[in-house]
Amino acid sequence: MTDSSRPHFDPTFAQRIPAGRLPELLRAMPKAELHMHIEGSLEPELIFALAQRNGVSIPYASVEDLRKAYAFTNLQSFLDIYYAGASVLLKEQDFYDMAWAYLERAAADHVVHTEMFFDPQTHTARGVSMETVVTGLHRACVDALPKLGVSASLILCFLRHLSEEEAFETLEQALPYRDKFIGVGLDSSEVGHPPEKFARVFARCRELGFHLVAHAGEEGPPAYVWSALDVLKVERVDHGVQSAKDPALMKRLAQDRIPLTVCPLSNLKLCVFPDLAQHNLGALLDAGLVATVNSDDPAYFGGYMNQNFTQTFAATGLGVQQAWQLAANSFEGSFIDAAAKRAYVDRLNAVFATF
């Protein structure tokens, strides 16, 4: 979008909408979610139900025991339990059920478009076929629009703690299903696994016409964000909050309109920020960045989209203008076409006009 075609905030909204109605507005406004790991939406209740259905034994006596284990000190302590939870996913219907449970929650939060990450290597390493994973997830995406009013697509993520050779193998396994996902990403343990480790596989994905995104600048330094931009050539940076430590990088992100998919409750849970009041989401917006709000791994991090919005706004004092900007940014940062983006922003403005 050019500056002239980009939607602008109507100042009458801020003058008219009282602060007391902000939580209600945050919940009601249409929004896109661009950073959500579908395996991270597995609630303990569904983990137990799938374990029972598939005869998988898990090292927790009850749903309550599993919930108590969701106390993380950093990214790795979360990933350990995340991979254990994924072990109950074996059949196509399991992947469908997991995605459908998330999509129902997304619809309830007025998420109208979502681009969901999935980690095939987590499953193929356990002997689950690529076809099983992709077909189950994609079937839920297809059903979401007519049944829930949610447009949904998939982004395949490579696990960065594994090798680039394994990423290439995963890409080859996935190519027969390339019509079922729109892009590739990079996730898992960030520190010690810089983006340039995956330069060749991302170059190949670019040749194949996939959208490119990567996690960078969550726990890793601003240098990782530069590498994601200049080596991997990503169109969108997942997290990116450490960019604020590098003024030149902030200027680059603002000038090039590179979206950041920020995940506030995840950042709090993984101790990226000591408390939500110190989150830099407002500073990213003030610097003109295309920052967005997302839930990351909502089953594990204490909140889906609306909880991320309401808790972050309550803690930081962000207001009506930032609410509109974050929702508008979520559509600008998505991989839908320009006409669909305009239509969603029109819907956003219509909701704001009713408050």
WOTAVEN-V969243 format. One record per pair of residues at least 6 apart in sequence whose C-alpha atoms are under 8 Angstrom apart, sorted by the first residue. I is the first residue (numbers start at 0). J is the second residue. Records with the same first field share a line. If there is no record, write none. Layout:
I: J + J
//
This chain:
0: 331 + 337
6: 327 + 344
8: 320 + 323 + 324
10: 320
12: 319 + 320 + 351 + 352
13: 319 + 320
15: 354
16: 319 + 354
18: 318 + 319
20: 354
21: 318 + 319
22: 309
24: 351 + 354
25: 305 + 308 + 309 + 322
26: 108 + 109 + 305 + 308 + 309
27: 108 + 109 + 350
28: 109 + 326 + 347 + 350 + 351
29: 109 + 110 + 111 + 326 + 343 + 346 + 347 + 350
30: 109 + 110 + 111 + 112 + 326 + 327 + 329 + 330 + 347
31: 110 + 111 + 112 + 113 + 326 + 329 + 330 + 333
32: 110 + 112 + 113 + 114 + 115 + 292 + 293 + 294 + 304 + 329
33: 113 + 114 + 115 + 260 + 293 + 329 + 332 + 333
34: 114 + 115 + 116 + 237 + 260 + 261 + 262 + 293 + 294 + 295
35: 114 + 115 + 116 + 293 + 294 + 295 + 296 + 297
36: 115 + 116 + 117 + 118 + 295 + 296
37: 97 + 98 + 101 + 115 + 116 + 117 + 296
38: 81 + 85 + 97 + 117 + 118 + 296
39: 81 + 295 + 296 + 297 + 298 + 299
40: 97 + 101 + 296 + 297 + 298 + 299
41: 84 + 85 + 97 + 298
42: 298 + 299
43: 62 + 65 + 66 + 298
44: 62
45: 97
46: 84 + 87
47: 61 + 62
49: 55 + 87 + 88 + 93
50: 56 + 57 + 87
53: 87 + 89
55: 86 + 87
57: 83
59: 65
69: 77 + 80 + 299
71: 77 + 268 + 269
72: 268 + 269 + 270
73: 268 + 269 + 270
74: 188 + 269
75: 188
77: 269
78: 187 + 188
82: 121
85: 121 + 122
86: 122 + 125
88: 94 + 122
89: 122 + 127
90: 127 + 131 + 132
91: 131 + 132 + 134 + 135 + 136
92: 135
93: 135
94: 131 + 132 + 135 + 136
95: 135 + 136 + 137 + 138 + 139
96: 139
98: 136 + 139 + 140
99: 139 + 143
102: 143 + 147 + 149
103: 147
104: 303
105: 111 + 149 + 303 + 304
106: 147 + 148 + 149
108: 303 + 304 + 305
110: 149 + 304
111: 148 + 149 + 150
112: 149 + 150 + 151
113: 149 + 150 + 151 + 152
114: 151 + 152 + 153 + 154 + 333
115: 151 + 152 + 153 + 154
116: 153 + 154 + 155 + 156 + 184
117: 153 + 154 + 155 + 156
118: 155 + 156 + 157 + 158
119: 129 + 132 + 155 + 156 + 157 + 169
120: 157 + 158 + 169
122: 128 + 129 + 132
123: 129
129: 172 + 173
130: 173 + 176
133: 176 + 179
134: 179
137: 152 + 153 + 179 + 180
140: 150 + 151 + 152
141: 151
143: 149 + 150 + 151
144: 150 + 151
152: 179 + 180 + 181
153: 179 + 180 + 181 + 182
154: 180 + 181 + 182 + 183 + 184
155: 180 + 182 + 183 + 184
156: 183 + 184 + 185 + 186
157: 166 + 169 + 183 + 184 + 185 + 186
158: 166 + 185 + 186 + 187 + 188
159: 185 + 186 + 187 + 188 + 189 + 192 + 197
160: 187 + 188 + 189 + 192
163: 196 + 197 + 199 + 200
166: 200
167: 200
181: 209 + 210
182: 209 + 210 + 211 + 212
183: 204 + 209 + 210 + 211 + 212
184: 211 + 212 + 213 + 214
185: 212 + 213 + 214
186: 213 + 214
189: 214 + 215 + 217 + 218 + 219
190: 218 + 219
193: 223 + 226
194: 213 + 215 + 223 + 226 + 227 + 230 + 231
195: 226 + 227 + 230 + 231
197: 231
198: 230 + 231
201: 211 + 231
202: 231
204: 211
205: 211
210: 233 + 234 + 334
211: 231 + 232 + 233 + 234 + 235
212: 233 + 234 + 235 + 236 + 237
213: 227 + 233 + 235 + 236 + 237
214: 236 + 237 + 238 + 239
215: 221 + 223 + 224 + 227 + 236 + 237 + 238 + 239
216: 223 + 224 + 238 + 239 + 240 + 241 + 242
217: 238 + 239 + 240 + 241 + 266 + 271
218: 241 + 271
219: 241
220: 241 + 242
221: 239 + 241 + 242 + 244 + 245 + 248
224: 236 + 239 + 242
225: 248
227: 233 + 236
228: 234
234: 257 + 258
235: 257 + 258 + 259 + 260 + 332
236: 257 + 258 + 259 + 260
237: 259 + 260 + 261
238: 259 + 260 + 261 + 262
239: 259 + 260 + 261
240: 259 + 261 + 279 + 280
242: 248 + 249
243: 249 + 279 + 283
249: 286 + 288
250: 286
252: 258 + 288
253: 286 + 287 + 288 + 289
256: 288 + 289
257: 288 + 289 + 332
258: 288 + 289 + 290 + 291 + 328 + 332
259: 288 + 289 + 290 + 291
260: 290 + 291 + 292 + 293
261: 280 + 290 + 291 + 292 + 293
262: 292 + 293 + 294 + 295 + 307
263: 275 + 278 + 280 + 292 + 293 + 294 + 307 + 311
264: 275 + 294 + 300 + 301 + 302 + 307 + 311
265: 294 + 295 + 296 + 297 + 300
266: 272
267: 273 + 274 + 275
268: 300
272: 278
275: 311 + 314 + 315
276: 311 + 314 + 315
277: 315
278: 315
280: 290
281: 315 + 317 + 321
283: 290
284: 290 + 321
289: 325 + 328 + 331 + 332
290: 325 + 328 + 329
291: 325 + 326 + 328 + 329
292: 304 + 307 + 308 + 325 + 329
293: 303 + 304 + 307
294: 300 + 302 + 303 + 304 + 307
297: 303
311: 317
312: 318
323: 347
326: 347
327: 344 + 347
330: 340 + 343 + 344
331: 340
//
